[in-house]
Amino acid sequence: MGADTDDDRIQEFDCRETTGNPFEEILTALDVLPDDEMLVLIADHEPEPLYSVLEEHGYTHETSQATDDEWRVTVTER
């Protein structure tokens, strides 16, 4: 899934390290994520198509742009 951050409740998933469409890998990472944790997705563009998929699966998200080519999406369960 990627490295843990300093906060034990945050897991990171770097989508830039995947080949092809990462939707299934993201959903799998969310399925095994403990209830009290959140997943931070890192991408090289804003992953707008992902937002509706997250909502359909019961997740909320907050998106921020760290740099021109780094977007971070923090995903939590509703």
MDAnalysis code that builds the backbone (N, CA, C; Angstrom):
import MDAnalysis as mda
import numpy as np

u = mda.Universe.empty(234, n_residues=78, atom_resindex=np.repeat(np.arange(78), 3), trajectory=True)
u.add_TopologyAttr("name", ["N", "CA", "C"] * 78)
u.add_TopologyAttr("resid", np.arange(1, 79))
u.add_TopologyAttr("resname", ["MET", "GLY", "ALA", "ASP", "THR", "ASP", "ASP", "ASP", "ARG", "ILE", "GLN", "GLU", "PHE", "ASP", "CYS", "ARG", "GLU", "THR", "THR", "GLY", "ASN", "PRO", "PHE", "GLU", "GLU", "ILE", "LEU", "THR", "ALA", "LEU", "ASP", "VAL", "LEU", "PRO", "ASP", "ASP", "GLU", "MET", "LEU", "VAL", "LEU", "ILE", "ALA", "ASP", "HIS", "GLU", "PRO", "GLU", "PRO", "LEU", "TYR", "SER", "VAL", "LEU", "GLU", "GLU", "HIS", "GLY", "TYR", "THR", "HIS", "GLU", "THR", "SER", "GLN", "ALA", "THR", "ASP", "ASP", "GLU", "TRP", "ARG", "VAL", "THR", "VAL", "THR", "GLU", "ARG"])
u.atoms.positions = np.array([
    [0.815, -1.182, 0.000],
    [0.000, 0.000, 0.000],
    [0.859, 1.246, 0.000],
    [1.953, 1.234, 0.617],
    [2.774, 2.433, 0.707],
    [3.206, 2.628, 2.137],
    [3.991, 3.617, 2.345],
    [4.563, 3.849, 3.672],
    [3.549, 4.457, 4.614],
    [3.692, 4.106, 5.883],
    [2.921, 4.766, 6.925],
    [3.536, 6.142, 7.133],
    [2.724, 7.069, 7.589],
    [3.261, 8.375, 7.943],
    [3.568, 8.364, 9.428],
    [3.989, 9.501, 9.976],
    [4.290, 9.593, 11.404],
    [3.045, 9.360, 12.254],
    [1.882, 9.728, 11.741],
    [0.625, 9.497, 12.451],
    [0.183, 8.073, 12.134],
    [0.094, 7.243, 13.150],
    [-0.245, 5.833, 12.948],
    [-1.637, 5.631, 12.369],
    [-2.470, 6.650, 12.382],
    [-3.824, 6.517, 11.851],
    [-3.902, 6.840, 10.367],
    [-2.794, 7.210, 9.765],
    [-2.781, 7.598, 8.359],
    [-1.929, 6.619, 7.558],
    [-2.534, 6.049, 6.525],
    [-1.817, 5.200, 5.576],
    [-1.720, 5.967, 4.263],
    [-0.607, 5.857, 3.565],
    [-0.444, 6.522, 2.272],
    [-0.444, 5.492, 1.154],
    [-1.075, 5.861, 0.052],
    [-1.089, 5.038, -1.153],
    [-0.662, 5.946, -2.299],
    [0.507, 5.691, -2.858],
    [1.040, 6.529, -3.932],
    [0.599, 5.952, -5.270],
    [-0.401, 6.578, -5.856],
    [-0.951, 6.124, -7.138],
    [0.055, 6.260, -8.276],
    [1.053, 7.086, -8.084],
    [2.070, 7.282, -9.130],
    [2.934, 6.048, -9.303],
    [2.897, 5.143, -8.321],
    [3.710, 3.929, -8.387],
    [2.958, 2.742, -8.999],
    [1.704, 2.948, -9.395],
    [0.917, 1.866, -9.974],
    [0.950, 1.961, -11.491],
    [0.684, 0.847, -12.141],
    [0.572, 0.857, -13.599],
    [-0.895, 0.672, -13.951],
    [-1.355, 1.408, -14.917],
    [-2.751, 1.296, -15.314],
    [-3.672, 2.022, -14.347],
    [-4.925, 1.602, -14.335],
    [-5.947, 2.225, -13.524],
    [-5.854, 1.726, -12.077],
    [-5.627, 2.623, -11.115],
    [-5.434, 2.188, -9.727],
    [-6.725, 2.011, -8.926],
    [-7.913, 2.167, -9.553],
    [-9.180, 2.105, -8.806],
    [-9.299, 0.851, -7.953],
    [-9.035, -0.301, -8.533],
    [-9.192, -1.553, -7.781],
    [-8.216, -1.630, -6.608],
    [-6.985, -1.189, -6.824],
    [-6.001, -1.203, -5.740],
    [-6.405, -0.249, -4.614],
    [-6.969, 0.891, -4.985],
    [-7.426, 1.858, -3.991],
    [-8.568, 1.259, -3.175],
    [-9.547, 0.659, -3.855],
    [-10.682, 0.063, -3.152],
    [-10.237, -1.081, -2.245],
    [-9.263, -1.871, -2.700],
    [-8.731, -2.947, -1.870],
    [-8.048, -2.370, -0.629],
    [-7.266, -1.308, -0.807],
    [-6.595, -0.663, 0.322],
    [-7.621, -0.122, 1.322],
    [-8.726, 0.415, 0.817],
    [-9.767, 0.928, 1.703],
    [-10.493, -0.205, 2.428],
    [-10.681, -1.333, 1.746],
    [-11.356, -2.479, 2.367],
    [-10.609, -3.007, 3.576],
    [-9.289, -2.963, 3.558],
    [-8.493, -3.504, 4.667],
    [-8.075, -2.432, 5.679],
    [-8.450, -1.207, 5.417],
    [-8.098, -0.100, 6.304],
    [-8.942, -0.165, 7.578],
    [-8.321, -0.173, 8.748],
    [-9.086, -0.176, 9.999],
    [-9.994, 1.052, 10.098],
    [-11.107, 0.901, 10.818],
    [-12.122, 1.955, 10.916],
    [-11.587, 3.283, 11.432],
    [-10.603, 3.254, 12.308],
    [-10.110, 4.492, 12.910],
    [-8.953, 5.112, 12.131],
    [-8.699, 4.613, 10.932],
    [-7.596, 5.140, 10.128],
    [-8.119, 5.813, 8.872],
    [-7.252, 6.574, 8.223],
    [-7.597, 7.216, 6.963],
    [-6.518, 6.918, 5.942],
    [-6.905, 6.995, 4.690],
    [-5.992, 6.717, 3.586],
    [-5.720, 8.010, 2.843],
    [-4.446, 8.322, 2.630],
    [-4.072, 9.488, 1.846],
    [-3.551, 8.984, 0.509],
    [-4.275, 9.342, -0.554],
    [-3.867, 8.981, -1.909],
    [-2.995, 10.095, -2.458],
    [-1.918, 9.721, -3.122],
    [-1.023, 10.694, -3.730],
    [-1.059, 10.449, -5.231],
    [-1.350, 11.492, -6.000],
    [-1.478, 11.357, -7.450],
    [-0.784, 12.521, -8.150],
    [-0.521, 12.345, -9.441],
    [0.139, 13.402, -10.203],
    [-0.857, 14.355, -10.875],
    [-2.152, 14.117, -10.648],
    [-3.212, 14.981, -11.173],
    [-4.411, 14.866, -10.229],
    [-5.349, 15.782, -10.352],
    [-6.538, 15.671, -9.510],
    [-7.383, 14.501, -10.000],
    [-7.633, 13.520, -9.153],
    [-8.342, 12.315, -9.582],
    [-9.863, 12.466, -9.503],
    [-10.413, 13.430, -10.224],
    [-11.842, 13.722, -10.162],
    [-12.739, 12.506, -10.395],
    [-12.435, 11.606, -11.340],
    [-13.318, 10.444, -11.530],
    [-13.401, 9.544, -10.292],
    [-12.417, 9.601, -9.445],
    [-12.394, 8.774, -8.240],
    [-13.437, 9.228, -7.220],
    [-13.763, 10.510, -7.202],
    [-14.638, 11.054, -6.173],
    [-15.995, 10.359, -6.133],
    [-16.611, 10.156, -7.276],
    [-17.927, 9.505, -7.287],
    [-17.819, 8.040, -6.868],
    [-16.717, 7.381, -7.212],
    [-16.502, 5.993, -6.798],
    [-16.378, 5.923, -5.278],
    [-15.639, 6.852, -4.701],
    [-15.494, 6.888, -3.251],
    [-16.845, 7.091, -2.575],
    [-17.622, 8.031, -3.091],
    [-18.932, 8.308, -2.507],
    [-19.849, 7.089, -2.605],
    [-19.814, 6.389, -3.735],
    [-20.637, 5.192, -3.916],
    [-20.291, 4.103, -2.906],
    [-19.045, 4.086, -2.456],
    [-18.595, 3.071, -1.504],
    [-18.625, 3.561, -0.055],
    [-19.217, 4.738, 0.185],
    [-19.402, 5.216, 1.554],
    [-18.242, 5.992, 2.147],
    [-17.422, 6.581, 1.310],
    [-16.272, 7.344, 1.800],
    [-16.434, 8.824, 1.487],
    [-15.794, 9.645, 2.303],
    [-15.702, 11.070, 2.029],
    [-14.237, 11.387, 1.741],
    [-13.989, 12.540, 1.174],
    [-12.608, 12.881, 0.830],
    [-12.381, 14.385, 0.939],
    [-11.127, 14.718, 1.142],
    [-10.659, 16.102, 1.081],
    [-9.449, 16.103, 0.174],
    [-9.433, 17.038, -0.760],
    [-8.352, 17.085, -1.742],
    [-7.555, 18.368, -1.586],
    [-6.233, 18.235, -1.713],
    [-5.369, 19.411, -1.723],
    [-4.283, 19.210, -2.771],
    [-3.815, 20.312, -3.297],
    [-2.745, 20.261, -4.285],
    [-1.458, 20.686, -3.593],
    [-0.518, 19.739, -3.452],
    [0.749, 20.019, -2.775],
    [1.714, 20.771, -3.692],
    [1.814, 20.321, -4.943],
    [2.656, 20.966, -5.953],
    [1.917, 20.874, -7.288],
    [2.535, 21.385, -8.346],
    [1.902, 21.314, -9.664],
    [1.580, 19.888, -10.083],
    [2.415, 18.940, -9.660],
    [2.201, 17.555, -10.081],
    [2.019, 16.598, -8.900],
    [1.521, 17.127, -7.780],
    [1.223, 16.258, -6.633],
    [-0.075, 16.681, -5.959],
    [-1.035, 15.789, -6.028],
    [-2.334, 15.981, -5.388],
    [-2.457, 14.974, -4.267],
    [-3.086, 15.373, -3.153],
    [-3.299, 14.481, -2.009],
    [-4.793, 14.437, -1.710],
    [-5.311, 13.227, -1.653],
    [-6.719, 13.017, -1.353],
    [-6.803, 12.208, -0.063],
    [-7.329, 12.819, 0.983],
    [-7.504, 12.142, 2.261],
    [-8.891, 11.520, 2.279],
    [-8.926, 10.191, 2.429],
    [-10.175, 9.441, 2.350],
    [-10.510, 8.883, 3.724],
    [-11.751, 9.099, 4.152],
    [-12.252, 8.553, 5.411],
    [-13.636, 7.965, 5.193],
    [-14.028, 7.055, 6.094],
    [-15.373, 6.498, 6.041],
    [-16.357, 7.531, 6.569],
    [-17.567, 7.484, 6.031],
    [-18.613, 8.406, 6.516],
    [-18.993, 8.051, 7.910],
])
